[in-house]
Amino acid sequence: MAMEQSAIDLNCDWTDFLEKDNKIVYSKERKGARKYLQLPFSCNLVSYGNNIVASVNEETEAIVRAYISKYAAEHCFETPNMHVLNEQLQKLGQKICFMAEYFLPDMEFLKILPCAYEIKILTQKDFQGLYQKEWSNALCEKRKELDVLGAGAYSEGKLIGLAGCSADCETMWQIGVDVLPEYRRLGIASALTSRLALEALERGKLPFYCAAWSNLKSVRNAIKSGFRPAWVEMTAKPCAFVEEMNR
Protein backbone atom coordinates (compact mmCIF):
# COMPACT_ATOMS: atom_id res chain seq x y z
CA MET A 1 0.00 0.00 0.00
CA ALA A 2 2.85 2.39 0.83
CA MET A 3 4.64 1.58 -2.43
CA GLU A 4 1.41 2.17 -4.35
CA GLN A 5 1.12 5.60 -2.73
CA SER A 6 4.74 6.43 -3.44
CA ALA A 7 4.15 5.43 -7.04
CA ILE A 8 1.32 7.95 -7.29
CA ASP A 9 3.49 10.64 -5.67
CA LEU A 10 6.47 10.01 -7.96
CA ASN A 11 4.55 9.14 -11.16
CA CYS A 12 5.92 5.61 -11.48
CA ASP A 13 4.80 2.01 -10.98
CA TRP A 14 4.93 0.49 -7.49
CA THR A 15 7.01 -2.41 -8.78
CA ASP A 16 9.77 0.06 -9.67
CA PHE A 17 10.72 0.14 -5.97
CA LEU A 18 11.46 -3.60 -6.06
CA GLU A 19 13.89 -3.46 -8.98
CA LYS A 20 17.63 -3.89 -8.60
CA ASP A 21 18.45 -1.01 -10.97
CA ASN A 22 17.66 2.63 -10.32
CA LYS A 23 14.76 4.28 -12.13
CA ILE A 24 14.28 7.82 -13.47
CA VAL A 25 10.74 9.13 -14.04
CA TYR A 26 9.29 12.52 -14.89
CA SER A 27 7.30 14.15 -12.11
CA LYS A 28 3.83 15.52 -12.71
CA GLU A 29 0.70 16.36 -10.74
CA ARG A 30 -1.20 13.19 -9.91
CA LYS A 31 -4.68 12.71 -8.52
CA GLY A 32 -4.41 10.94 -5.18
CA ALA A 33 -0.92 12.20 -4.30
CA ARG A 34 -0.20 13.11 -0.70
CA LYS A 35 -1.98 16.40 -0.15
CA TYR A 36 0.99 18.31 1.28
CA LEU A 37 3.26 17.60 -1.69
CA GLN A 38 3.97 20.41 -4.12
CA LEU A 39 4.07 18.73 -7.51
CA PRO A 40 5.73 18.42 -9.90
CA PHE A 41 9.08 17.72 -8.20
CA SER A 42 12.32 19.08 -9.54
CA CYS A 43 14.17 16.26 -7.77
CA ASN A 44 12.81 13.71 -5.33
CA LEU A 45 14.68 10.51 -4.47
CA VAL A 46 12.93 7.57 -2.81
CA SER A 47 14.30 4.21 -1.72
CA TYR A 48 12.61 1.23 -0.10
CA GLY A 49 16.03 -0.36 0.32
CA ASN A 50 16.44 -1.99 -3.09
CA ASN A 51 17.19 0.87 -5.47
CA ILE A 52 16.44 4.56 -6.00
CA VAL A 53 13.44 5.86 -7.89
CA ALA A 54 14.09 9.48 -8.85
CA SER A 55 11.21 11.75 -9.83
CA VAL A 56 12.65 14.69 -11.78
CA ASN A 57 11.98 17.25 -14.49
CA GLU A 58 13.76 17.71 -17.80
CA GLU A 59 16.14 20.28 -16.34
CA THR A 60 17.45 18.06 -13.53
CA GLU A 61 17.31 14.67 -15.24
CA ALA A 62 20.92 14.53 -16.43
CA ILE A 63 22.29 15.71 -13.08
CA VAL A 64 20.26 13.21 -11.08
CA ARG A 65 20.95 10.34 -13.49
CA ALA A 66 24.70 10.90 -13.21
CA TYR A 67 24.47 11.13 -9.42
CA ILE A 68 22.49 7.95 -8.74
CA SER A 69 24.60 6.08 -11.30
CA LYS A 70 27.86 6.98 -9.57
CA TYR A 71 27.11 6.23 -5.91
CA ALA A 72 25.54 3.33 -4.04
CA ALA A 73 21.86 3.87 -3.27
CA GLU A 74 22.35 4.06 0.49
CA HIS A 75 25.08 6.69 0.14
CA CYS A 76 23.05 8.95 -2.14
CA PHE A 77 21.00 10.04 0.87
CA GLU A 78 23.92 11.20 3.00
CA THR A 79 27.05 13.30 3.04
CA PRO A 80 29.64 13.51 1.62
CA ASN A 81 28.07 12.22 -1.61
CA MET A 82 24.99 14.41 -1.19
CA HIS A 83 27.16 17.52 -1.60
CA VAL A 84 27.85 16.50 -5.20
CA LEU A 85 24.14 16.55 -6.03
CA ASN A 86 23.48 19.72 -4.07
CA GLU A 87 26.27 21.64 -5.80
CA GLN A 88 24.95 20.67 -9.23
CA LEU A 89 21.35 21.52 -8.31
CA GLN A 90 22.40 24.94 -7.03
CA LYS A 91 23.41 25.85 -10.58
CA LEU A 92 19.72 25.44 -11.42
CA GLY A 93 18.52 27.43 -8.42
CA GLN A 94 17.69 24.34 -6.34
CA LYS A 95 18.96 22.89 -3.06
CA ILE A 96 18.44 19.72 -1.09
CA CYS A 97 15.73 20.61 1.42
CA PHE A 98 13.90 17.68 3.00
CA MET A 99 15.42 14.39 4.15
CA ALA A 100 13.40 11.91 6.18
CA GLU A 101 12.88 8.28 7.14
CA TYR A 102 9.38 6.82 7.06
CA PHE A 103 8.04 4.04 9.28
CA LEU A 104 5.19 1.53 8.90
CA PRO A 105 3.58 -0.59 11.62
CA ASP A 106 4.88 -4.09 12.26
CA MET A 107 1.73 -6.05 13.00
CA GLU A 108 3.66 -8.55 15.13
CA PHE A 109 4.67 -5.80 17.53
CA LEU A 110 1.96 -3.15 17.29
CA LYS A 111 -0.27 -3.35 20.37
CA ILE A 112 -1.87 -1.18 23.03
CA LEU A 113 0.88 -0.05 25.39
CA PRO A 114 0.30 0.76 29.07
CA CYS A 115 -0.06 4.38 30.17
CA ALA A 116 -0.35 5.78 33.69
CA TYR A 117 -2.70 8.49 32.43
CA GLU A 118 -6.18 8.47 30.93
CA ILE A 119 -6.25 8.26 27.13
CA LYS A 120 -9.18 9.62 25.12
CA ILE A 121 -9.83 9.24 21.40
CA LEU A 122 -10.46 12.63 19.77
CA THR A 123 -12.04 13.75 16.50
CA GLN A 124 -11.93 17.01 14.53
CA LYS A 125 -14.42 18.78 16.75
CA ASP A 126 -12.13 18.17 19.74
CA PHE A 127 -9.17 19.92 18.09
CA GLN A 128 -10.59 23.43 18.37
CA GLY A 129 -8.32 25.44 20.63
CA LEU A 130 -5.47 22.91 20.34
CA TYR A 131 -3.65 24.53 17.43
CA GLN A 132 -0.86 25.76 19.68
CA LYS A 133 2.93 25.47 19.61
CA GLU A 134 3.05 22.60 22.11
CA TRP A 135 0.91 20.43 19.81
CA SER A 136 2.49 21.43 16.48
CA ASN A 137 3.74 17.92 15.67
CA ALA A 138 0.38 16.30 16.36
CA LEU A 139 -1.73 18.91 14.55
CA CYS A 140 -1.09 21.23 11.59
CA GLU A 141 -2.85 24.60 11.62
CA LYS A 142 -2.18 25.16 7.91
CA ARG A 143 -4.02 21.94 7.04
CA LYS A 144 -6.68 21.68 9.73
CA GLU A 145 -9.05 19.89 7.39
CA LEU A 146 -6.66 16.91 7.26
CA ASP A 147 -6.49 16.41 11.04
CA VAL A 148 -9.08 13.66 11.38
CA LEU A 149 -8.28 11.63 14.49
CA GLY A 150 -6.34 11.99 17.71
CA ALA A 151 -5.44 10.38 21.02
CA GLY A 152 -4.95 12.57 24.08
CA ALA A 153 -3.39 11.73 27.45
CA TYR A 154 -4.88 13.57 30.43
CA SER A 155 -3.73 14.18 34.00
CA GLU A 156 -6.62 15.32 36.19
CA GLY A 157 -8.37 16.73 33.14
CA LYS A 158 -5.27 18.50 31.76
CA LEU A 159 -4.04 17.51 28.28
CA ILE A 160 -0.40 16.42 28.70
CA GLY A 161 0.18 14.49 25.48
CA LEU A 162 -1.39 14.42 22.04
CA ALA A 163 -1.01 12.23 18.97
CA GLY A 164 -2.78 13.22 15.78
CA CYS A 165 -3.57 11.57 12.45
CA SER A 166 -3.38 13.60 9.25
CA ALA A 167 -5.35 12.19 6.32
CA ASP A 168 -2.56 12.90 3.85
CA CYS A 169 -4.01 10.62 1.19
CA GLU A 170 -6.91 8.25 0.64
CA THR A 171 -5.33 5.12 2.09
CA MET A 172 -2.67 6.36 4.54
CA TRP A 173 -2.77 8.58 7.63
CA GLN A 174 0.37 10.15 9.09
CA ILE A 175 0.88 10.18 12.86
CA GLY A 176 2.59 12.99 14.78
CA VAL A 177 2.93 13.23 18.56
CA ASP A 178 3.75 15.79 21.27
CA VAL A 179 4.15 15.46 25.04
CA LEU A 180 4.59 18.34 27.48
CA PRO A 181 8.24 18.54 28.64
CA GLU A 182 7.50 17.73 32.29
CA TYR A 183 5.71 14.50 31.31
CA ARG A 184 8.29 13.07 28.91
CA ARG A 185 10.17 9.77 29.36
CA LEU A 186 7.10 8.20 30.99
CA GLY A 187 5.96 6.13 28.02
CA ILE A 188 3.18 8.54 27.08
CA ALA A 189 4.33 9.16 23.49
CA SER A 190 4.54 5.46 22.62
CA ALA A 191 1.21 4.72 24.32
CA LEU A 192 -0.48 7.45 22.29
CA THR A 193 1.25 6.53 19.02
CA SER A 194 0.46 2.82 19.23
CA ARG A 195 -3.13 3.44 20.31
CA LEU A 196 -3.75 5.89 17.47
CA ALA A 197 -2.14 3.54 14.93
CA LEU A 198 -4.55 0.78 15.96
CA GLU A 199 -7.49 3.19 15.76
CA ALA A 200 -6.45 4.14 12.21
CA LEU A 201 -6.17 0.49 11.18
CA GLU A 202 -9.64 -0.18 12.57
CA ARG A 203 -10.90 2.54 10.20
CA GLY A 204 -9.24 0.86 7.24
CA LYS A 205 -6.31 3.30 6.99
CA LEU A 206 -2.59 2.52 7.02
CA PRO A 207 -0.80 4.67 9.64
CA PHE A 208 2.70 5.89 8.87
CA TYR A 209 5.27 7.85 10.85
CA CYS A 210 8.01 10.22 9.68
CA ALA A 211 11.20 11.28 11.46
CA ALA A 212 14.52 12.87 10.66
CA TRP A 213 17.46 10.46 11.03
CA SER A 214 18.98 12.70 13.70
CA ASN A 215 15.79 12.93 15.77
CA LEU A 216 16.61 9.91 17.88
CA LYS A 217 13.82 10.59 20.37
CA SER A 218 11.29 10.37 17.57
CA VAL A 219 12.91 7.31 16.00
CA ARG A 220 12.97 5.51 19.36
CA ASN A 221 9.31 6.36 19.85
CA ALA A 222 8.44 4.91 16.44
CA ILE A 223 10.24 1.65 17.21
CA LYS A 224 8.85 1.35 20.74
CA SER A 225 5.36 1.98 19.36
CA GLY A 226 5.64 -0.95 16.95
CA PHE A 227 6.77 0.84 13.80
CA ARG A 228 9.73 -0.19 11.63
CA PRO A 229 11.77 1.69 8.96
CA ALA A 230 10.17 1.31 5.53
CA TRP A 231 11.46 3.94 3.10
CA VAL A 232 13.52 7.14 2.83
CA GLU A 233 13.07 10.31 0.81
CA MET A 234 15.20 13.29 -0.15
CA THR A 235 13.64 16.31 -1.87
CA ALA A 236 15.06 19.41 -3.54
CA LYS A 237 13.37 22.81 -3.39
CA PRO A 238 14.11 26.24 -4.89
CA CYS A 239 16.93 28.08 -3.13
CA ALA A 240 14.55 30.85 -2.05
CA PHE A 241 12.30 28.27 -0.36
CA VAL A 242 15.24 26.79 1.56
CA GLU A 243 16.53 30.20 2.60
CA GLU A 244 13.10 31.21 3.85
CA MET A 245 12.92 28.08 5.99
CA ASN A 246 16.35 28.84 7.43
CA ARG A 247 15.19 32.27 8.58
C-alpha positions in Angstrom: 0.0 0.0 0.0 2.9 2.4 0.8 4.6 1.6 -2.4 1.4 2.2 -4.3 1.1 5.6 -2.7 4.7 6.4 -3.4 4.1 5.4 -7.0 1.3 8.0 -7.3 3.5 10.6 -5.7 6.5 10.0 -8.0 4.6 9.1 -11.2 5.9 5.6 -11.5 4.8 2.0 -11.0 4.9 0.5 -7.5 7.0 -2.4 -8.8 9.8 0.1 -9.7 10.7 0.1 -6.0 11.5 -3.6 -6.1 13.9 -3.5 -9.0 17.6 -3.9 -8.6 18.4 -1.0 -11.0 17.7 2.6 -10.3 14.8 4.3 -12.1 14.3 7.8 -13.5 10.7 9.1 -14.0 9.3 12.5 -14.9 7.3 14.1 -12.1 3.8 15.5 -12.7 0.7 16.4 -10.7 -1.2 13.2 -9.9 -4.7 12.7 -8.5 -4.4 10.9 -5.2 -0.9 12.2 -4.3 -0.2 13.1 -0.7 -2.0 16.4 -0.1 1.0 18.3 1.3 3.3 17.6 -1.7 4.0 20.4 -4.1 4.1 18.7 -7.5 5.7 18.4 -9.9 9.1 17.7 -8.2 12.3 19.1 -9.5 14.2 16.3 -7.8 12.8 13.7 -5.3 14.7 10.5 -4.5 12.9 7.6 -2.8 14.3 4.2 -1.7 12.6 1.2 -0.1 16.0 -0.4 0.3 16.4 -2.0 -3.1 17.2 0.9 -5.5 16.4 4.6 -6.0 13.4 5.9 -7.9 14.1 9.5 -8.8 11.2 11.7 -9.8 12.6 14.7 -11.8 12.0 17.2 -14.5 13.8 17.7 -17.8 16.1 20.3 -16.3 17.4 18.1 -13.5 17.3 14.7 -15.2 20.9 14.5 -16.4 22.3 15.7 -13.1 20.3 13.2 -11.1 21.0 10.3 -13.5 24.7 10.9 -13.2 24.5 11.1 -9.4 22.5 8.0 -8.7 24.6 6.1 -11.3 27.9 7.0 -9.6 27.1 6.2 -5.9 25.5 3.3 -4.0 21.9 3.9 -3.3 22.3 4.1 0.5 25.1 6.7 0.1 23.0 9.0 -2.1 21.0 10.0 0.9 23.9 11.2 3.0 27.1 13.3 3.0 29.6 13.5 1.6 28.1 12.2 -1.6 25.0 14.4 -1.2 27.2 17.5 -1.6 27.8 16.5 -5.2 24.1 16.6 -6.0 23.5 19.7 -4.1 26.3 21.6 -5.8 24.9 20.7 -9.2 21.4 21.5 -8.3 22.4 24.9 -7.0 23.4 25.8 -10.6 19.7 25.4 -11.4 18.5 27.4 -8.4 17.7 24.3 -6.3 19.0 22.9 -3.1 18.4 19.7 -1.1 15.7 20.6 1.4 13.9 17.7 3.0 15.4 14.4 4.2 13.4 11.9 6.2 12.9 8.3 7.1 9.4 6.8 7.1 8.0 4.0 9.3 5.2 1.5 8.9 3.6 -0.6 11.6 4.9 -4.1 12.3 1.7 -6.1 13.0 3.7 -8.6 15.1 4.7 -5.8 17.5 2.0 -3.2 17.3 -0.3 -3.3 20.4 -1.9 -1.2 23.0 0.9 -0.1 25.4 0.3 0.8 29.1 -0.1 4.4 30.2 -0.3 5.8 33.7 -2.7 8.5 32.4 -6.2 8.5 30.9 -6.3 8.3 27.1 -9.2 9.6 25.1 -9.8 9.2 21.4 -10.5 12.6 19.8 -12.0 13.7 16.5 -11.9 17.0 14.5 -14.4 18.8 16.8 -12.1 18.2 19.7 -9.2 19.9 18.1 -10.6 23.4 18.4 -8.3 25.4 20.6 -5.5 22.9 20.3 -3.6 24.5 17.4 -0.9 25.8 19.7 2.9 25.5 19.6 3.1 22.6 22.1 0.9 20.4 19.8 2.5 21.4 16.5 3.7 17.9 15.7 0.4 16.3 16.4 -1.7 18.9 14.5 -1.1 21.2 11.6 -2.8 24.6 11.6 -2.2 25.2 7.9 -4.0 21.9 7.0 -6.7 21.7 9.7 -9.1 19.9 7.4 -6.7 16.9 7.3 -6.5 16.4 11.0 -9.1 13.7 11.4 -8.3 11.6 14.5 -6.3 12.0 17.7 -5.4 10.4 21.0 -4.9 12.6 24.1 -3.4 11.7 27.5 -4.9 13.6 30.4 -3.7 14.2 34.0 -6.6 15.3 36.2 -8.4 16.7 33.1 -5.3 18.5 31.8 -4.0 17.5 28.3 -0.4 16.4 28.7 0.2 14.5 25.5 -1.4 14.4 22.0 -1.0 12.2 19.0 -2.8 13.2 15.8 -3.6 11.6 12.4 -3.4 13.6 9.3 -5.4 12.2 6.3 -2.6 12.9 3.9 -4.0 10.6 1.2 -6.9 8.3 0.6 -5.3 5.1 2.1 -2.7 6.4 4.5 -2.8 8.6 7.6 0.4 10.1 9.1 0.9 10.2 12.9 2.6 13.0 14.8 2.9 13.2 18.6 3.8 15.8 21.3 4.1 15.5 25.0 4.6 18.3 27.5 8.2 18.5 28.6 7.5 17.7 32.3 5.7 14.5 31.3 8.3 13.1 28.9 10.2 9.8 29.4 7.1 8.2 31.0 6.0 6.1 28.0 3.2 8.5 27.1 4.3 9.2 23.5 4.5 5.5 22.6 1.2 4.7 24.3 -0.5 7.5 22.3 1.3 6.5 19.0 0.5 2.8 19.2 -3.1 3.4 20.3 -3.7 5.9 17.5 -2.1 3.5 14.9 -4.5 0.8 16.0 -7.5 3.2 15.8 -6.5 4.1 12.2 -6.2 0.5 11.2 -9.6 -0.2 12.6 -10.9 2.5 10.2 -9.2 0.9 7.2 -6.3 3.3 7.0 -2.6 2.5 7.0 -0.8 4.7 9.6 2.7 5.9 8.9 5.3 7.8 10.8 8.0 10.2 9.7 11.2 11.3 11.5 14.5 12.9 10.7 17.5 10.5 11.0 19.0 12.7 13.7 15.8 12.9 15.8 16.6 9.9 17.9 13.8 10.6 20.4 11.3 10.4 17.6 12.9 7.3 16.0 13.0 5.5 19.4 9.3 6.4 19.9 8.4 4.9 16.4 10.2 1.6 17.2 8.8 1.4 20.7 5.4 2.0 19.4 5.6 -1.0 16.9 6.8 0.8 13.8 9.7 -0.2 11.6 11.8 1.7 9.0 10.2 1.3 5.5 11.5 3.9 3.1 13.5 7.1 2.8 13.1 10.3 0.8 15.2 13.3 -0.2 13.6 16.3 -1.9 15.1 19.4 -3.5 13.4 22.8 -3.4 14.1 26.2 -4.9 16.9 28.1 -3.1 14.6 30.8 -2.1 12.3 28.3 -0.4 15.2 26.8 1.6 16.5 30.2 2.6 13.1 31.2 3.8 12.9 28.1 6.0 16.4 28.8 7.4 15.2 32.3 8.6 
